[in-house]
Amino acid sequence: MSLRLRNFFQTSFTILFRSKKLAEESLKYSSKEFLYFSLRMFLVFAVLFTLVLLLSNLNYQRELKLLNFVQKTYFAEKLFPKYSYYFAEYKLYFLLGWLVYALLAAIIRYFFLKILGESNLQFSLVLAFSLCATLPLMLASCIGNVTNDLFPFLPNRDSMSIFIQLLFLFGIVLLAFLWEARIYIHCNKRAFATNFGRAFLTWSLPMIVFFNFMGLVFTNGTSL
């Protein structure tokens, strides 16, 4: 059992850091078998990231709950809960959101490829690639949350340390998006024999839809 687990992690890290290897692995198995492996890999890392977030959150539970209590008691009700995303239950919802993101991204990419008239298109493969490509983003969110737990944005922080932390988080997110793009584009080109332009558009379309949707929600929310 331990050998199988070790082989699982070795294979997972290999295909994540070598996206061409991931594309080659997808061709060795049926689409359903590869989807099963990708989903299992996604859930294993999701559980590990969740445990890391919960452990990093323990030291700040008491202080941040007290801060929220003071804020709710002495400030306007609409400001509460300003620091609620630090609490453990929100960590769980945040990571589960990545599974929803991977599923929605796969649906958008599948129908986009369908419109382009791609041959040999299988939703199970598109979903498997989206799950694998989402892992860098989930890792970046884990690093960002742990950083915020260790160095929370509290009122007593000086502006320079906040700026450095924001710059670090921006770099992590940018690296994660580039990593996600590398994984998905290589897999898409290999599995569906598409060129780089189509593969890039297929990868970026869910983000374009997501950011436009968030912009629409934010604009309507501020106008009310």
Residue pairs with C-beta under 8 A, 6 or more apart in sequence:
8 40
8 41
8 44
11 25
12 41
12 44
12 45
14 21
15 21
15 22
15 25
15 132
16 22
16 132
16 135
16 136
16 183
19 182
19 183
19 185
19 186
19 187
20 186
20 190
22 132
22 183
22 186
22 187
23 186
23 187
23 189
23 190
23 191
24 190
25 34
26 34
26 125
26 128
26 129
26 187
26 190
26 191
27 190
27 191
29 37
31 122
31 124
31 125
31 128
32 124
34 124
34 125
34 128
35 124
35 125
35 127
35 128
35 131
37 128
38 127
38 128
38 129
38 131
38 132
39 128
39 131
41 131
41 132
41 135
42 99
42 102
42 131
42 132
42 134
42 135
45 135
45 138
45 139
46 95
46 98
46 99
46 138
49 95
49 138
49 139
49 141
49 142
50 91
50 92
50 95
52 142
52 146
53 88
53 91
53 95
53 142
53 145
53 146
53 149
54 88
54 91
56 145
56 146
56 149
56 150
57 86
57 87
57 88
57 91
57 149
59 149
60 86
60 149
60 152
61 87
61 88
64 83
64 86
64 87
64 152
65 87
67 83
67 154
68 80
68 81
68 82
68 83
68 84
71 79
71 80
71 81
71 82
71 83
72 80
72 81
83 152
84 90
85 94
86 148
86 149
86 152
91 145
94 141
94 145
95 138
95 141
95 142
98 134
98 137
98 138
98 141
101 134
101 137
101 206
101 210
102 127
102 130
102 131
102 133
102 134
103 127
103 130
104 206
105 130
105 134
105 206
106 123
106 126
106 127
106 129
106 130
106 131
108 205
108 206
108 209
109 126
109 130
109 202
109 203
109 205
109 206
110 121
110 123
110 126
110 127
112 201
112 202
112 205
113 121
113 126
113 192
113 202
114 121
116 198
118 192
118 194
119 192
119 193
120 192
121 192
125 191
129 183
129 184
129 187
129 188
129 191
130 184
132 183
132 184
132 187
133 180
133 181
133 183
133 184
133 187
133 203
134 180
136 175
136 176
136 177
136 179
136 180
136 183
137 176
137 177
137 180
139 176
140 172
140 173
140 175
140 176
143 172
144 169
144 172
144 173
147 165
147 168
147 169
151 157
151 161
151 165
153 162
153 165
177 207
180 203
181 200
181 203
181 204
184 199
184 202
184 203
185 196
185 199
185 200
185 203
188 194
188 198
188 199
188 202
188 203
189 195
189 196
189 199
194 202
